[in-house]
Amino acid sequence: MSKIFVSVSGWFEADPDRTMFQYFGQRDDVEKLIGGKQWLSLPENERSDYMLESVTTGLKYSLDGDYEHIGIEVEE
């Protein structure tokens, strides 16, 4: 089966109103999907239990940014 490898280099300023974060920690008593403003209101030590839900959506609605490289390679 072929493999797809994606490499990315760059940055963007995420819009807190249009950015979502997905929880991947161990707790069951927290919301699994939160907005950027809610994520910013979390204590810093709790933010690391969330990751950006979608880089593509983040780029689409970004306030500023630049990417140097987005590459896709296929390995047979």
N, CA, C and O atoms as a GROMACS GRO file, in nm:
protein
  304
    1MET      N    1   0.083  -0.117   0.000
    1MET     CA    2   0.000   0.000   0.000
    1MET      C    3   0.089   0.125   0.000
    1MET      O    4   0.190   0.128   0.070
    2SER      N    5   0.054   0.225  -0.076
    2SER     CA    6   0.129   0.350  -0.084
    2SER      C    7   0.111   0.431   0.044
    2SER      O    8   0.010   0.420   0.113
    3LYS      N    9   0.212   0.512   0.072
    3LYS     CA   10   0.207   0.602   0.188
    3LYS      C   11   0.213   0.746   0.138
    3LYS      O   12   0.281   0.776   0.040
    4ILE      N   13   0.142   0.835   0.206
    4ILE     CA   14   0.144   0.978   0.175
    4ILE      C   15   0.214   1.050   0.288
    4ILE      O   16   0.177   1.035   0.405
    5PHE      N   17   0.315   1.130   0.255
    5PHE     CA   18   0.388   1.209   0.353
    5PHE      C   19   0.366   1.357   0.321
    5PHE      O   20   0.384   1.400   0.207
    6VAL      N   21   0.327   1.433   0.422
    6VAL     CA   22   0.303   1.576   0.407
    6VAL      C   23   0.405   1.650   0.494
    6VAL      O   24   0.418   1.621   0.613
    7SER      N   25   0.476   1.745   0.434
    7SER     CA   26   0.569   1.828   0.510
    7SER      C   27   0.525   1.973   0.500
    7SER      O   28   0.482   2.020   0.394
    8VAL      N   29   0.535   2.044   0.613
    8VAL     CA   30   0.485   2.181   0.622
    8VAL      C   31   0.589   2.267   0.692
    8VAL      O   32   0.651   2.224   0.789
    9SER      N   33   0.608   2.388   0.641
    9SER     CA   34   0.695   2.485   0.706
    9SER      C   35   0.632   2.623   0.691
    9SER      O   36   0.604   2.666   0.580
   10GLY      N   37   0.610   2.691   0.802
   10GLY     CA   38   0.551   2.823   0.797
   10GLY      C   39   0.484   2.858   0.928
   10GLY      O   40   0.507   2.792   1.030
   11TRP      N   41   0.400   2.962   0.925
   11TRP     CA   42   0.331   3.007   1.046
   11TRP      C   43   0.204   3.081   1.005
   11TRP      O   44   0.190   3.123   0.890
   12PHE      N   45   0.112   3.096   1.100
   12PHE     CA   46  -0.003   3.182   1.080
   12PHE      C   47  -0.056   3.228   1.215
   12PHE      O   48  -0.039   3.161   1.317
   13GLU      N   49  -0.120   3.347   1.214
   13GLU     CA   50  -0.185   3.399   1.332
   13GLU      C   51  -0.329   3.351   1.331
   13GLU      O   52  -0.408   3.394   1.246
   14ALA      N   53  -0.363   3.264   1.422
   14ALA     CA   54  -0.496   3.204   1.426
   14ALA      C   55  -0.597   3.304   1.482
   14ALA      O   56  -0.569   3.374   1.579
   15ASP      N   57  -0.713   3.308   1.421
   15ASP     CA   58  -0.824   3.391   1.468
   15ASP      C   59  -0.895   3.316   1.580
   15ASP      O   60  -0.956   3.213   1.554
   16PRO      N   61  -0.890   3.366   1.706
   16PRO     CA   62  -0.952   3.294   1.817
   16PRO      C   63  -1.102   3.267   1.797
   16PRO      O   64  -1.156   3.171   1.851
   17ASP      N   65  -1.169   3.353   1.719
   17ASP     CA   66  -1.312   3.334   1.694
   17ASP      C   67  -1.342   3.221   1.596
   17ASP      O   68  -1.454   3.172   1.591
   18ARG      N   69  -1.242   3.179   1.519
   18ARG     CA   70  -1.267   3.080   1.414
   18ARG      C   71  -1.172   2.960   1.424
   18ARG      O   72  -1.160   2.882   1.329
   19THR      N   73  -1.106   2.947   1.537
   19THR     CA   74  -1.010   2.839   1.557
   19THR      C   75  -1.063   2.743   1.662
   19THR      O   76  -1.112   2.786   1.767
   20MET      N   77  -1.052   2.615   1.635
   20MET     CA   78  -1.101   2.513   1.728
   20MET      C   79  -0.984   2.426   1.774
   20MET      O   80  -0.888   2.403   1.700
   21PHE      N   81  -0.995   2.378   1.898
   21PHE     CA   82  -0.894   2.290   1.957
   21PHE      C   83  -0.960   2.160   2.002
   21PHE      O   84  -1.070   2.162   2.059
   22GLN      N   85  -0.894   2.049   1.976
   22GLN     CA   86  -0.943   1.916   2.010
   22GLN      C   87  -0.868   1.865   2.133
   22GLN      O   88  -0.745   1.871   2.138
   23TYR      N   89  -0.941   1.815   2.231
   23TYR     CA   90  -0.880   1.760   2.352
   23TYR      C   91  -0.827   1.620   2.326
   23TYR      O   92  -0.895   1.539   2.262
   24PHE      N   93  -0.707   1.591   2.375
   24PHE     CA   94  -0.652   1.456   2.361
   24PHE      C   95  -0.593   1.405   2.492
   24PHE      O   96  -0.513   1.311   2.493
   25GLY      N   97  -0.632   1.466   2.603
   25GLY     CA   98  -0.585   1.425   2.734
   25GLY      C   99  -0.662   1.305   2.788
   25GLY      O  100  -0.736   1.239   2.715
   26GLN      N  101  -0.643   1.277   2.915
   26GLN     CA  102  -0.699   1.158   2.979
   26GLN      C  103  -0.830   1.183   3.054
   26GLN      O  104  -0.897   1.087   3.093
   27ARG      N  105  -0.867   1.308   3.074
   27ARG     CA  106  -0.986   1.338   3.154
   27ARG      C  107  -1.114   1.320   3.072
   27ARG      O  108  -1.118   1.346   2.952
   28ASP      N  109  -1.219   1.275   3.141
   28ASP     CA  110  -1.350   1.258   3.076
   28ASP      C  111  -1.445   1.374   3.107
   28ASP      O  112  -1.553   1.383   3.048
   29ASP      N  113  -1.406   1.462   3.199
   29ASP     CA  114  -1.496   1.567   3.246
   29ASP      C  115  -1.471   1.702   3.178
   29ASP      O  116  -1.510   1.806   3.232
   30VAL      N  117  -1.407   1.704   3.063
   30VAL     CA  118  -1.379   1.828   2.991
   30VAL      C  119  -1.443   1.823   2.853
   30VAL      O  120  -1.469   1.716   2.799
   31GLU      N  121  -1.466   1.941   2.797
   31GLU     CA  122  -1.518   1.946   2.661
   31GLU      C  123  -1.411   1.898   2.564
   31GLU      O  124  -1.294   1.931   2.577
   32LYS      N  125  -1.452   1.820   2.468
   32LYS     CA  126  -1.356   1.761   2.374
   32LYS      C  127  -1.319   1.855   2.260
   32LYS      O  128  -1.214   1.840   2.199
   33LEU      N  129  -1.404   1.953   2.232
   33LEU     CA  130  -1.380   2.049   2.125
   33LEU      C  131  -1.414   2.189   2.177
   33LEU      O  132  -1.527   2.214   2.218
   34ILE      N  133  -1.315   2.278   2.176
   34ILE     CA  134  -1.337   2.414   2.228
   34ILE      C  135  -1.285   2.517   2.128
   34ILE      O  136  -1.201   2.487   2.043
   35GLY      N  137  -1.338   2.637   2.139
   35GLY     CA  138  -1.295   2.747   2.053
   35GLY      C  139  -1.166   2.811   2.103
   35GLY      O  140  -1.122   2.785   2.215
   36GLY      N  141  -1.108   2.895   2.019
   36GLY     CA  142  -0.983   2.961   2.052
   36GLY      C  143  -0.991   3.049   2.175
   36GLY      O  144  -0.899   3.051   2.256
   37LYS      N  145  -1.101   3.123   2.190
   37LYS     CA  146  -1.114   3.208   2.309
   37LYS      C  147  -1.121   3.126   2.436
   37LYS      O  148  -1.064   3.164   2.538
   38GLN      N  149  -1.192   3.013   2.430
   38GLN     CA  150  -1.201   2.925   2.546
   38GLN      C  151  -1.064   2.864   2.576
   38GLN      O  152  -1.026   2.853   2.693
   39TRP      N  153  -0.991   2.827   2.473
   39TRP     CA  154  -0.857   2.770   2.490
   39TRP      C  155  -0.765   2.872   2.555
   39TRP      O  156  -0.687   2.838   2.644
   40LEU      N  157  -0.773   2.999   2.511
   40LEU     CA  158  -0.690   3.104   2.568
   40LEU      C  159  -0.722   3.129   2.716
   40LEU      O  160  -0.634   3.171   2.792
   41SER      N  161  -0.845   3.102   2.757
   41SER     CA  162  -0.884   3.125   2.896
   41SER      C  163  -0.839   3.012   2.989
   41SER      O  164  -0.848   3.026   3.111
   42LEU      N  165  -0.792   2.902   2.934
   42LEU     CA  166  -0.744   2.790   3.016
   42LEU      C  167  -0.611   2.825   3.082
   42LEU      O  168  -0.534   2.904   3.027
   43PRO      N  169  -0.583   2.768   3.199
   43PRO     CA  170  -0.449   2.782   3.256
   43PRO      C  171  -0.346   2.723   3.158
   43PRO      O  172  -0.375   2.626   3.087
   44GLU      N  173  -0.229   2.780   3.155
   44GLU     CA  174  -0.128   2.738   3.059
   44GLU      C  175  -0.098   2.588   3.064
   44GLU      O  176  -0.076   2.526   2.961
   45ASN      N  177  -0.098   2.529   3.184
   45ASN     CA  178  -0.069   2.386   3.196
   45ASN      C  179  -0.179   2.298   3.138
   45ASN      O  180  -0.154   2.182   3.108
   46GLU      N  181  -0.301   2.350   3.121
   46GLU     CA  182  -0.410   2.272   3.062
   46GLU      C  183  -0.415   2.286   2.910
   46GLU      O  184  -0.471   2.199   2.842
   47ARG      N  185  -0.359   2.392   2.857
   47ARG     CA  186  -0.360   2.412   2.712
   47ARG      C  187  -0.288   2.301   2.637
   47ARG      O  188  -0.325   2.268   2.525
   48SER      N  189  -0.186   2.242   2.700
   48SER     CA  190  -0.108   2.138   2.632
   48SER      C  191  -0.186   2.009   2.612
   48SER      O  192  -0.140   1.920   2.540
   49ASP      N  193  -0.303   1.997   2.674
   49ASP     CA  194  -0.388   1.879   2.652
   49ASP      C  195  -0.477   1.895   2.528
   49ASP      O  196  -0.555   1.805   2.496
   50TYR      N  197  -0.465   2.008   2.460
   50TYR     CA  198  -0.542   2.034   2.338
   50TYR      C  199  -0.447   2.057   2.222
   50TYR      O  200  -0.335   2.104   2.240
   51MET      N  201  -0.493   2.023   2.103
   51MET     CA  202  -0.416   2.053   1.983
   51MET      C  203  -0.509   2.118   1.882
   51MET      O  204  -0.630   2.102   1.888
   52LEU      N  205  -0.451   2.191   1.790
   52LEU     CA  206  -0.528   2.256   1.685
   52LEU      C  207  -0.608   2.151   1.610
   52LEU      O  208  -0.553   2.051   1.564
   53GLU      N  209  -0.739   2.173   1.598
   53GLU     CA  210  -0.824   2.073   1.533
   53GLU      C  211  -0.789   2.058   1.386
   53GLU      O  212  -0.782   1.945   1.336
   54SER      N  213  -0.767   2.168   1.315
   54SER     CA  214  -0.742   2.160   1.172
   54SER      C  215  -0.647   2.270   1.127
   54SER      O  216  -0.680   2.389   1.137
   55VAL      N  217  -0.531   2.233   1.079
   55VAL     CA  218  -0.437   2.331   1.026
   55VAL      C  219  -0.496   2.398   0.902
   55VAL      O  220  -0.478   2.518   0.882
   56THR      N  221  -0.565   2.322   0.821
   56THR     CA  222  -0.625   2.377   0.700
   56THR      C  223  -0.726   2.486   0.732
   56THR      O  224  -0.724   2.592   0.670
   57THR      N  225  -0.815   2.461   0.828
   57THR     CA  226  -0.912   2.561   0.868
   57THR      C  227  -0.841   2.681   0.930
   57THR      O  228  -0.878   2.796   0.906
   58GLY      N  229  -0.738   2.655   1.010
   58GLY     CA  230  -0.661   2.764   1.069
   58GLY      C  231  -0.599   2.854   0.963
   58GLY      O  232  -0.604   2.976   0.976
   59LEU      N  233  -0.542   2.794   0.860
   59LEU     CA  234  -0.484   2.872   0.750
   59LEU      C  235  -0.592   2.951   0.676
   59LEU      O  236  -0.572   3.067   0.641
   60LYS      N  237  -0.704   2.887   0.652
   60LYS     CA  238  -0.813   2.950   0.577
   60LYS      C  239  -0.861   3.078   0.645
   60LYS      O  240  -0.885   3.179   0.578
   61TYR      N  241  -0.876   3.074   0.776
   61TYR     CA  242  -0.929   3.188   0.850
   61TYR      C  243  -0.822   3.268   0.924
   61TYR      O  244  -0.855   3.348   1.012
   62SER      N  245  -0.696   3.248   0.890
   62SER     CA  246  -0.588   3.315   0.962
   62SER      C  247  -0.593   3.466   0.940
   62SER      O  248  -0.640   3.515   0.838
   63LEU      N  249  -0.543   3.538   1.039
   63LEU     CA  250  -0.537   3.683   1.033
   63LEU      C  251  -0.412   3.731   0.962
   63LEU      O  252  -0.410   3.840   0.905
   64ASP      N  253  -0.308   3.649   0.963
   64ASP     CA  254  -0.182   3.681   0.898
   64ASP      C  255  -0.102   3.551   0.892
   64ASP      O  256  -0.131   3.457   0.966
   65GLY      N  257  -0.005   3.546   0.807
   65GLY     CA  258   0.078   3.427   0.804
   65GLY      C  259   0.157   3.416   0.676
   65GLY      O  260   0.143   3.495   0.583
   66ASP      N  261   0.240   3.315   0.674
   66ASP     CA  262   0.322   3.287   0.558
   66ASP      C  263   0.367   3.142   0.567
   66ASP      O  264   0.410   3.097   0.674
   67TYR      N  265   0.358   3.072   0.459
   67TYR     CA  266   0.414   2.938   0.458
   67TYR      C  267   0.517   2.930   0.348
   67TYR      O  268   0.499   2.983   0.238
   68GLU      N  269   0.624   2.862   0.379
   68GLU     CA  270   0.733   2.848   0.285
   68GLU      C  271   0.720   2.722   0.204
   68GLU      O  272   0.765   2.714   0.089
   69HIS      N  273   0.656   2.622   0.263
   69HIS     CA  274   0.653   2.493   0.196
   69HIS      C  275   0.537   2.410   0.247
   69HIS      O  276   0.520   2.394   0.368
   70ILE      N  277   0.458   2.357   0.158
   70ILE     CA  278   0.363   2.251   0.188
   70ILE      C  279   0.384   2.147   0.080
   70ILE      O  280   0.347   2.169  -0.036
   71GLY      N  281   0.442   2.036   0.116
   71GLY     CA  282   0.476   1.934   0.017
   71GLY      C  283   0.406   1.803   0.043
   71GLY      O  284   0.379   1.766   0.157
   72ILE      N  285   0.378   1.732  -0.065
   72ILE     CA  286   0.317   1.600  -0.055
   72ILE      C  287   0.402   1.504  -0.137
   72ILE      O  288   0.433   1.528  -0.253
   73GLU      N  289   0.439   1.396  -0.073
   73GLU     CA  290   0.519   1.293  -0.140
   73GLU      C  291   0.448   1.159  -0.122
   73GLU      O  292   0.382   1.134  -0.021
   74VAL      N  293   0.462   1.075  -0.223
   74VAL     CA  294   0.404   0.941  -0.219
   74VAL      C  295   0.518   0.840  -0.221
   74VAL      O  296   0.610   0.848  -0.302
   75GLU      N  297   0.510   0.746  -0.129
   75GLU     CA  298   0.609   0.638  -0.125
   75GLU      C  299   0.536   0.510  -0.160
   75GLU      O  300   0.441   0.471  -0.094
   76GLU      N  301   0.582   0.446  -0.264
   76GLU     CA  302   0.519   0.321  -0.312
   76GLU      C  303   0.566   0.203  -0.230
   76GLU      O  304   0.524   0.090  -0.255
   0.00000   0.00000   0.00000
